[in-house]
Amino acid sequence: MKRLVLSVLGLALVFAAITLLALEGKEVVVVRTHAEDGGWRETRTWVAEDDGAAYIEIANPQRPFYLDIQRNPEIELKRGGRIESHRVVVLKQPDGHLLIRRLLRQRYGWADVWIGMIADTSESLALRLEPAHTP
């Protein structure tokens, strides 16, 4: 019995380590949204680019930071030691979903496949980040 418990614990640790590596192994950005209480909500997420635009994914439309964006699409993006102001544009379905899934799969590879086994992204939304201030 002790051997079985140790084996299960070992497998759980391996699963957790692979998941952490998948989530944090490549670029992770911080999206700062205006929370309902007036403060900032910070959410760590992946980012992808296409034709010079940055995109993030909302895996589930009930995510608190997406609810913040629906109230106020002005966000800040912490990336590479810089903070940039953006306005979020939700892409139409199903094209937005197909685009973000393709971009994240290309950018994050095996990590995207691994996380896809844990999180349901079948109805995810693509958000394009447009610069808040254009010259």
CNS distance restraints for C-alpha pairs under 8 A (distance, minus, plus):
assign (resid   1 and name CA) (resid   5 and name CA) 6.33 0.50 0.50
assign (resid   2 and name CA) (resid   6 and name CA) 6.21 0.50 0.50
assign (resid   3 and name CA) (resid   7 and name CA) 6.09 0.50 0.50
assign (resid   4 and name CA) (resid   8 and name CA) 6.19 0.50 0.50
assign (resid   5 and name CA) (resid   9 and name CA) 6.14 0.50 0.50
assign (resid   6 and name CA) (resid  10 and name CA) 5.99 0.50 0.50
assign (resid   7 and name CA) (resid  11 and name CA) 6.16 0.50 0.50
assign (resid   8 and name CA) (resid  12 and name CA) 6.13 0.50 0.50
assign (resid   9 and name CA) (resid  13 and name CA) 6.21 0.50 0.50
assign (resid  10 and name CA) (resid  14 and name CA) 6.25 0.50 0.50
assign (resid  11 and name CA) (resid  15 and name CA) 6.08 0.50 0.50
assign (resid  12 and name CA) (resid  16 and name CA) 6.12 0.50 0.50
assign (resid  13 and name CA) (resid  17 and name CA) 6.06 0.50 0.50
assign (resid  14 and name CA) (resid  18 and name CA) 6.15 0.50 0.50
assign (resid  15 and name CA) (resid  19 and name CA) 6.12 0.50 0.50
assign (resid  16 and name CA) (resid  20 and name CA) 6.10 0.50 0.50
assign (resid  17 and name CA) (resid  21 and name CA) 6.15 0.50 0.50
assign (resid  18 and name CA) (resid  22 and name CA) 6.03 0.50 0.50
assign (resid  19 and name CA) (resid  23 and name CA) 6.12 0.50 0.50
assign (resid  19 and name CA) (resid 114 and name CA) 7.37 0.50 0.50
assign (resid  19 and name CA) (resid 115 and name CA) 7.19 0.50 0.50
assign (resid  20 and name CA) (resid  24 and name CA) 5.92 0.50 0.50
assign (resid  20 and name CA) (resid  25 and name CA) 7.66 0.50 0.50
assign (resid  21 and name CA) (resid  25 and name CA) 4.88 0.50 0.50
assign (resid  21 and name CA) (resid 111 and name CA) 7.87 0.50 0.50
assign (resid  22 and name CA) (resid  26 and name CA) 7.83 0.50 0.50
assign (resid  22 and name CA) (resid 110 and name CA) 7.70 0.50 0.50
assign (resid  22 and name CA) (resid 111 and name CA) 4.37 0.50 0.50
assign (resid  22 and name CA) (resid 112 and name CA) 7.37 0.50 0.50
assign (resid  22 and name CA) (resid 114 and name CA) 7.01 0.50 0.50
assign (resid  22 and name CA) (resid 115 and name CA) 7.10 0.50 0.50
assign (resid  23 and name CA) (resid  28 and name CA) 7.98 0.50 0.50
assign (resid  23 and name CA) (resid 111 and name CA) 6.88 0.50 0.50
assign (resid  23 and name CA) (resid 115 and name CA) 7.55 0.50 0.50
assign (resid  24 and name CA) (resid  28 and name CA) 6.49 0.50 0.50
assign (resid  26 and name CA) (resid 108 and name CA) 7.05 0.50 0.50
assign (resid  27 and name CA) (resid  46 and name CA) 6.61 0.50 0.50
assign (resid  27 and name CA) (resid  47 and name CA) 7.40 0.50 0.50
assign (resid  28 and name CA) (resid  44 and name CA) 6.37 0.50 0.50
assign (resid  28 and name CA) (resid  45 and name CA) 5.53 0.50 0.50
assign (resid  28 and name CA) (resid  46 and name CA) 4.96 0.50 0.50
assign (resid  28 and name CA) (resid  47 and name CA) 6.91 0.50 0.50
assign (resid  28 and name CA) (resid  79 and name CA) 7.91 0.50 0.50
assign (resid  29 and name CA) (resid  44 and name CA) 5.65 0.50 0.50
assign (resid  29 and name CA) (resid  45 and name CA) 5.54 0.50 0.50
assign (resid  29 and name CA) (resid  46 and name CA) 6.11 0.50 0.50
assign (resid  29 and name CA) (resid  47 and name CA) 6.74 0.50 0.50
assign (resid  29 and name CA) (resid  77 and name CA) 6.95 0.50 0.50
assign (resid  29 and name CA) (resid  78 and name CA) 5.81 0.50 0.50
assign (resid  29 and name CA) (resid  79 and name CA) 5.30 0.50 0.50
assign (resid  30 and name CA) (resid  42 and name CA) 6.15 0.50 0.50
assign (resid  30 and name CA) (resid  43 and name CA) 5.39 0.50 0.50
assign (resid  30 and name CA) (resid  44 and name CA) 4.50 0.50 0.50
assign (resid  30 and name CA) (resid  45 and name CA) 6.31 0.50 0.50
assign (resid  30 and name CA) (resid  77 and name CA) 5.81 0.50 0.50
assign (resid  30 and name CA) (resid  78 and name CA) 5.00 0.50 0.50
assign (resid  30 and name CA) (resid  79 and name CA) 6.91 0.50 0.50
assign (resid  31 and name CA) (resid  41 and name CA) 7.96 0.50 0.50
assign (resid  31 and name CA) (resid  42 and name CA) 5.63 0.50 0.50
assign (resid  31 and name CA) (resid  43 and name CA) 5.17 0.50 0.50
assign (resid  31 and name CA) (resid  44 and name CA) 6.38 0.50 0.50
assign (resid  31 and name CA) (resid  45 and name CA) 7.30 0.50 0.50
assign (resid  31 and name CA) (resid  75 and name CA) 6.89 0.50 0.50
assign (resid  31 and name CA) (resid  76 and name CA) 5.93 0.50 0.50
assign (resid  31 and name CA) (resid  77 and name CA) 4.79 0.50 0.50
assign (resid  31 and name CA) (resid  78 and name CA) 6.46 0.50 0.50
assign (resid  32 and name CA) (resid  40 and name CA) 6.06 0.50 0.50
assign (resid  32 and name CA) (resid  41 and name CA) 5.48 0.50 0.50
assign (resid  32 and name CA) (resid  42 and name CA) 4.57 0.50 0.50
assign (resid  32 and name CA) (resid  43 and name CA) 6.51 0.50 0.50
assign (resid  32 and name CA) (resid  75 and name CA) 5.67 0.50 0.50
assign (resid  32 and name CA) (resid  76 and name CA) 4.96 0.50 0.50
assign (resid  32 and name CA) (resid  77 and name CA) 6.18 0.50 0.50
assign (resid  32 and name CA) (resid  78 and name CA) 7.72 0.50 0.50
assign (resid  33 and name CA) (resid  40 and name CA) 5.64 0.50 0.50
assign (resid  33 and name CA) (resid  41 and name CA) 5.21 0.50 0.50
assign (resid  33 and name CA) (resid  42 and name CA) 6.61 0.50 0.50
assign (resid  33 and name CA) (resid  65 and name CA) 6.30 0.50 0.50
assign (resid  33 and name CA) (resid  68 and name CA) 6.07 0.50 0.50
assign (resid  33 and name CA) (resid  69 and name CA) 6.58 0.50 0.50
assign (resid  33 and name CA) (resid  72 and name CA) 7.93 0.50 0.50
assign (resid  33 and name CA) (resid  74 and name CA) 7.33 0.50 0.50
assign (resid  33 and name CA) (resid  75 and name CA) 5.08 0.50 0.50
assign (resid  33 and name CA) (resid  76 and name CA) 6.79 0.50 0.50
assign (resid  34 and name CA) (resid  38 and name CA) 6.24 0.50 0.50
assign (resid  34 and name CA) (resid  39 and name CA) 6.05 0.50 0.50
assign (resid  34 and name CA) (resid  40 and name CA) 4.99 0.50 0.50
assign (resid  34 and name CA) (resid  41 and name CA) 6.24 0.50 0.50
assign (resid  34 and name CA) (resid  68 and name CA) 5.90 0.50 0.50
assign (resid  34 and name CA) (resid  69 and name CA) 7.53 0.50 0.50
assign (resid  34 and name CA) (resid  72 and name CA) 6.87 0.50 0.50
assign (resid  34 and name CA) (resid  74 and name CA) 7.94 0.50 0.50
assign (resid  34 and name CA) (resid  75 and name CA) 7.23 0.50 0.50
assign (resid  35 and name CA) (resid  39 and name CA) 5.41 0.50 0.50
assign (resid  35 and name CA) (resid  40 and name CA) 5.46 0.50 0.50
assign (resid  35 and name CA) (resid  41 and name CA) 5.52 0.50 0.50
assign (resid  35 and name CA) (resid  65 and name CA) 7.58 0.50 0.50
assign (resid  35 and name CA) (resid  68 and name CA) 5.60 0.50 0.50
assign (resid  36 and name CA) (resid  68 and name CA) 6.75 0.50 0.50
assign (resid  41 and name CA) (resid  65 and name CA) 6.94 0.50 0.50
assign (resid  42 and name CA) (resid  65 and name CA) 7.99 0.50 0.50
assign (resid  43 and name CA) (resid  65 and name CA) 7.00 0.50 0.50
assign (resid  45 and name CA) (resid  56 and name CA) 7.28 0.50 0.50
assign (resid  45 and name CA) (resid  57 and name CA) 7.95 0.50 0.50
assign (resid  46 and name CA) (resid  56 and name CA) 6.38 0.50 0.50
assign (resid  46 and name CA) (resid  57 and name CA) 7.63 0.50 0.50
assign (resid  46 and name CA) (resid 104 and name CA) 7.81 0.50 0.50
assign (resid  47 and name CA) (resid  54 and name CA) 6.64 0.50 0.50
assign (resid  47 and name CA) (resid  55 and name CA) 5.70 0.50 0.50
assign (resid  47 and name CA) (resid  56 and name CA) 5.00 0.50 0.50
assign (resid  47 and name CA) (resid  57 and name CA) 7.78 0.50 0.50
assign (resid  47 and name CA) (resid 104 and name CA) 7.51 0.50 0.50
assign (resid  48 and name CA) (resid  54 and name CA) 5.71 0.50 0.50
assign (resid  48 and name CA) (resid  55 and name CA) 5.25 0.50 0.50
assign (resid  48 and name CA) (resid  56 and name CA) 6.57 0.50 0.50
assign (resid  48 and name CA) (resid 100 and name CA) 7.78 0.50 0.50
assign (resid  48 and name CA) (resid 103 and name CA) 5.96 0.50 0.50
assign (resid  48 and name CA) (resid 104 and name CA) 6.09 0.50 0.50
assign (resid  48 and name CA) (resid 107 and name CA) 6.74 0.50 0.50
assign (resid  49 and name CA) (resid  53 and name CA) 5.41 0.50 0.50
assign (resid  49 and name CA) (resid  54 and name CA) 4.46 0.50 0.50
assign (resid  49 and name CA) (resid  55 and name CA) 5.91 0.50 0.50
assign (resid  49 and name CA) (resid 103 and name CA) 7.22 0.50 0.50
assign (resid  50 and name CA) (resid  54 and name CA) 6.68 0.50 0.50
assign (resid  50 and name CA) (resid  55 and name CA) 7.77 0.50 0.50
assign (resid  50 and name CA) (resid 103 and name CA) 7.60 0.50 0.50
assign (resid  53 and name CA) (resid 128 and name CA) 6.87 0.50 0.50
assign (resid  53 and name CA) (resid 129 and name CA) 6.76 0.50 0.50
assign (resid  53 and name CA) (resid 130 and name CA) 7.12 0.50 0.50
assign (resid  54 and name CA) (resid 128 and name CA) 5.97 0.50 0.50
assign (resid  54 and name CA) (resid 129 and name CA) 5.46 0.50 0.50
assign (resid  54 and name CA) (resid 130 and name CA) 7.64 0.50 0.50
assign (resid  55 and name CA) (resid 100 and name CA) 7.12 0.50 0.50
assign (resid  55 and name CA) (resid 126 and name CA) 6.63 0.50 0.50
assign (resid  55 and name CA) (resid 127 and name CA) 5.44 0.50 0.50
assign (resid  55 and name CA) (resid 128 and name CA) 4.56 0.50 0.50
assign (resid  55 and name CA) (resid 129 and name CA) 5.91 0.50 0.50
assign (resid  56 and name CA) (resid 100 and name CA) 7.31 0.50 0.50
assign (resid  56 and name CA) (resid 126 and name CA) 6.06 0.50 0.50
assign (resid  56 and name CA) (resid 127 and name CA) 5.30 0.50 0.50
assign (resid  56 and name CA) (resid 128 and name CA) 6.74 0.50 0.50
assign (resid  56 and name CA) (resid 129 and name CA) 7.75 0.50 0.50
assign (resid  57 and name CA) (resid 100 and name CA) 6.50 0.50 0.50
assign (resid  57 and name CA) (resid 124 and name CA) 6.57 0.50 0.50
assign (resid  57 and name CA) (resid 125 and name CA) 5.68 0.50 0.50
assign (resid  57 and name CA) (resid 126 and name CA) 4.86 0.50 0.50
assign (resid  57 and name CA) (resid 127 and name CA) 6.03 0.50 0.50
assign (resid  58 and name CA) (resid  63 and name CA) 7.34 0.50 0.50
assign (resid  58 and name CA) (resid  66 and name CA) 6.94 0.50 0.50
assign (resid  58 and name CA) (resid 124 and name CA) 5.43 0.50 0.50
assign (resid  58 and name CA) (resid 125 and name CA) 5.04 0.50 0.50
assign (resid  58 and name CA) (resid 126 and name CA) 6.48 0.50 0.50
assign (resid  58 and name CA) (resid 127 and name CA) 7.43 0.50 0.50
assign (resid  59 and name CA) (resid  63 and name CA) 7.90 0.50 0.50
assign (resid  59 and name CA) (resid 119 and name CA) 7.81 0.50 0.50
assign (resid  59 and name CA) (resid 120 and name CA) 7.03 0.50 0.50
assign (resid  59 and name CA) (resid 121 and name CA) 4.98 0.50 0.50
assign (resid  59 and name CA) (resid 122 and name CA) 7.90 0.50 0.50
assign (resid  59 and name CA) (resid 123 and name CA) 6.96 0.50 0.50
assign (resid  59 and name CA) (resid 124 and name CA) 4.29 0.50 0.50
assign (resid  59 and name CA) (resid 125 and name CA) 6.52 0.50 0.50
assign (resid  60 and name CA) (resid 121 and name CA) 7.21 0.50 0.50
assign (resid  60 and name CA) (resid 123 and name CA) 7.13 0.50 0.50
assign (resid  60 and name CA) (resid 124 and name CA) 5.85 0.50 0.50
assign (resid  60 and name CA) (resid 125 and name CA) 7.66 0.50 0.50
assign (resid  61 and name CA) (resid  66 and name CA) 6.41 0.50 0.50
assign (resid  61 and name CA) (resid  67 and name CA) 7.59 0.50 0.50
assign (resid  61 and name CA) (resid 124 and name CA) 7.38 0.50 0.50
assign (resid  61 and name CA) (resid 125 and name CA) 7.49 0.50 0.50
assign (resid  62 and name CA) (resid  66 and name CA) 6.93 0.50 0.50
assign (resid  62 and name CA) (resid  67 and name CA) 6.76 0.50 0.50
assign (resid  63 and name CA) (resid  67 and name CA) 6.52 0.50 0.50
assign (resid  64 and name CA) (resid  68 and name CA) 6.31 0.50 0.50
assign (resid  65 and name CA) (resid  69 and name CA) 6.30 0.50 0.50
assign (resid  66 and name CA) (resid  70 and name CA) 6.24 0.50 0.50
assign (resid  67 and name CA) (resid  71 and name CA) 6.56 0.50 0.50
assign (resid  68 and name CA) (resid  72 and name CA) 6.15 0.50 0.50
assign (resid  68 and name CA) (resid  73 and name CA) 7.67 0.50 0.50
assign (resid  69 and name CA) (resid  73 and name CA) 4.50 0.50 0.50
assign (resid  69 and name CA) (resid  74 and name CA) 7.17 0.50 0.50
assign (resid  69 and name CA) (resid  75 and name CA) 7.61 0.50 0.50
assign (resid  69 and name CA) (resid  88 and name CA) 7.35 0.50 0.50
assign (resid  73 and name CA) (resid  87 and name CA) 5.44 0.50 0.50
assign (resid  73 and name CA) (resid  88 and name CA) 5.09 0.50 0.50
assign (resid  73 and name CA) (resid  89 and name CA) 7.58 0.50 0.50
assign (resid  74 and name CA) (resid  85 and name CA) 7.28 0.50 0.50
assign (resid  74 and name CA) (resid  86 and name CA) 5.87 0.50 0.50
assign (resid  74 and name CA) (resid  87 and name CA) 4.59 0.50 0.50
assign (resid  74 and name CA) (resid  88 and name CA) 6.49 0.50 0.50
assign (resid  74 and name CA) (resid 132 and name CA) 7.43 0.50 0.50
assign (resid  75 and name CA) (resid  85 and name CA) 5.93 0.50 0.50
assign (resid  75 and name CA) (resid  86 and name CA) 5.35 0.50 0.50
assign (resid  75 and name CA) (resid  87 and name CA) 6.15 0.50 0.50
assign (resid  75 and name CA) (resid  88 and name CA) 7.24 0.50 0.50
assign (resid  76 and name CA) (resid  83 and name CA) 6.37 0.50 0.50
assign (resid  76 and name CA) (resid  84 and name CA) 5.50 0.50 0.50
assign (resid  76 and name CA) (resid  85 and name CA) 4.54 0.50 0.50
assign (resid  76 and name CA) (resid  86 and name CA) 5.97 0.50 0.50
assign (resid  77 and name CA) (resid  82 and name CA) 7.97 0.50 0.50
assign (resid  77 and name CA) (resid  83 and name CA) 5.48 0.50 0.50
assign (resid  77 and name CA) (resid  84 and name CA) 5.14 0.50 0.50
assign (resid  77 and name CA) (resid  85 and name CA) 6.36 0.50 0.50
assign (resid  77 and name CA) (resid  86 and name CA) 7.18 0.50 0.50
assign (resid  78 and name CA) (resid  82 and name CA) 5.63 0.50 0.50
assign (resid  78 and name CA) (resid  83 and name CA) 4.49 0.50 0.50
assign (resid  78 and name CA) (resid  84 and name CA) 6.54 0.50 0.50
assign (resid  79 and name CA) (resid  83 and name CA) 6.38 0.50 0.50
assign (resid  79 and name CA) (resid  84 and name CA) 7.75 0.50 0.50
assign (resid  84 and name CA) (resid 131 and name CA) 7.73 0.50 0.50
assign (resid  85 and name CA) (resid 131 and name CA) 6.23 0.50 0.50
assign (resid  85 and name CA) (resid 132 and name CA) 5.39 0.50 0.50
assign (resid  85 and name CA) (resid 133 and name CA) 7.52 0.50 0.50
assign (resid  86 and name CA) (resid 129 and name CA) 5.66 0.50 0.50
assign (resid  86 and name CA) (resid 130 and name CA) 5.24 0.50 0.50
assign (resid  86 and name CA) (resid 131 and name CA) 4.50 0.50 0.50
assign (resid  86 and name CA) (resid 132 and name CA) 4.37 0.50 0.50
assign (resid  86 and name CA) (resid 133 and name CA) 7.80 0.50 0.50
assign (resid  87 and name CA) (resid 129 and name CA) 5.83 0.50 0.50
assign (resid  87 and name CA) (resid 130 and name CA) 5.20 0.50 0.50
assign (resid  87 and name CA) (resid 131 and name CA) 6.27 0.50 0.50
assign (resid  87 and name CA) (resid 132 and name CA) 5.29 0.50 0.50
assign (resid  88 and name CA) (resid 127 and name CA) 6.15 0.50 0.50
assign (resid  88 and name CA) (resid 128 and name CA) 5.79 0.50 0.50
assign (resid  88 and name CA) (resid 129 and name CA) 4.91 0.50 0.50
assign (resid  88 and name CA) (resid 130 and name CA) 6.28 0.50 0.50
assign (resid  89 and name CA) (resid 127 and name CA) 5.57 0.50 0.50
assign (resid  89 and name CA) (resid 128 and name CA) 5.15 0.50 0.50
assign (resid  89 and name CA) (resid 129 and name CA) 6.50 0.50 0.50
assign (resid  89 and name CA) (resid 130 and name CA) 7.36 0.50 0.50
assign (resid  90 and name CA) (resid  96 and name CA) 7.89 0.50 0.50
assign (resid  90 and name CA) (resid 125 and name CA) 7.13 0.50 0.50
assign (resid  90 and name CA) (resid 126 and name CA) 6.06 0.50 0.50
assign (resid  90 and name CA) (resid 127 and name CA) 4.63 0.50 0.50
assign (resid  90 and name CA) (resid 128 and name CA) 6.40 0.50 0.50
assign (resid  91 and name CA) (resid  95 and name CA) 7.40 0.50 0.50
assign (resid  91 and name CA) (resid  96 and name CA) 4.82 0.50 0.50
assign (resid  91 and name CA) (resid  97 and name CA) 7.97 0.50 0.50
assign (resid  91 and name CA) (resid 125 and name CA) 7.16 0.50 0.50
assign (resid  91 and name CA) (resid 126 and name CA) 5.63 0.50 0.50
assign (resid  91 and name CA) (resid 127 and name CA) 6.07 0.50 0.50
assign (resid  91 and name CA) (resid 128 and name CA) 7.03 0.50 0.50
assign (resid  92 and name CA) (resid  96 and name CA) 5.45 0.50 0.50
assign (resid  93 and name CA) (resid  97 and name CA) 6.12 0.50 0.50
assign (resid  93 and name CA) (resid 125 and name CA) 7.52 0.50 0.50
assign (resid  94 and name CA) (resid  98 and name CA) 6.30 0.50 0.50
assign (resid  95 and name CA) (resid  99 and name CA) 6.07 0.50 0.50
assign (resid  96 and name CA) (resid 100 and name CA) 6.20 0.50 0.50
assign (resid  96 and name CA) (resid 125 and name CA) 6.31 0.50 0.50
assign (resid  96 and name CA) (resid 126 and name CA) 5.02 0.50 0.50
assign (resid  96 and name CA) (resid 127 and name CA) 7.88 0.50 0.50
assign (resid  97 and name CA) (resid 101 and name CA) 6.08 0.50 0.50
assign (resid  97 and name CA) (resid 123 and name CA) 7.05 0.50 0.50
assign (resid  97 and name CA) (resid 124 and name CA) 5.79 0.50 0.50
assign (resid  97 and name CA) (resid 125 and name CA) 5.30 0.50 0.50
assign (resid  97 and name CA) (resid 126 and name CA) 5.66 0.50 0.50
assign (resid  98 and name CA) (resid 102 and name CA) 6.14 0.50 0.50
assign (resid  99 and name CA) (resid 103 and name CA) 6.13 0.50 0.50
assign (resid  99 and name CA) (resid 126 and name CA) 7.37 0.50 0.50
assign (resid 100 and name CA) (resid 104 and name CA) 5.97 0.50 0.50
assign (resid 100 and name CA) (resid 125 and name CA) 7.63 0.50 0.50
assign (resid 100 and name CA) (resid 126 and name CA) 5.47 0.50 0.50
assign (resid 101 and name CA) (resid 105 and name CA) 6.02 0.50 0.50
assign (resid 102 and name CA) (resid 106 and name CA) 6.13 0.50 0.50
assign (resid 103 and name CA) (resid 107 and name CA) 6.12 0.50 0.50
assign (resid 104 and name CA) (resid 108 and name CA) 5.68 0.50 0.50
assign (resid 104 and name CA) (resid 109 and name CA) 7.47 0.50 0.50
assign (resid 104 and name CA) (resid 112 and name CA) 6.70 0.50 0.50
assign (resid 105 and name CA) (resid 109 and name CA) 4.99 0.50 0.50
assign (resid 105 and name CA) (resid 110 and name CA) 7.79 0.50 0.50
assign (resid 105 and name CA) (resid 112 and name CA) 5.62 0.50 0.50
assign (resid 105 and name CA) (resid 113 and name CA) 7.29 0.50 0.50
assign (resid 108 and name CA) (resid 112 and name CA) 5.46 0.50 0.50
assign (resid 109 and name CA) (resid 113 and name CA) 6.65 0.50 0.50
assign (resid 110 and name CA) (resid 114 and name CA) 6.12 0.50 0.50
assign (resid 111 and name CA) (resid 115 and name CA) 6.12 0.50 0.50
assign (resid 112 and name CA) (resid 116 and name CA) 5.92 0.50 0.50
assign (resid 113 and name CA) (resid 117 and name CA) 6.57 0.50 0.50
assign (resid 114 and name CA) (resid 118 and name CA) 6.99 0.50 0.50
assign (resid 115 and name CA) (resid 119 and name CA) 5.94 0.50 0.50
assign (resid 116 and name CA) (resid 120 and name CA) 6.31 0.50 0.50
assign (resid 116 and name CA) (resid 121 and name CA) 6.75 0.50 0.50
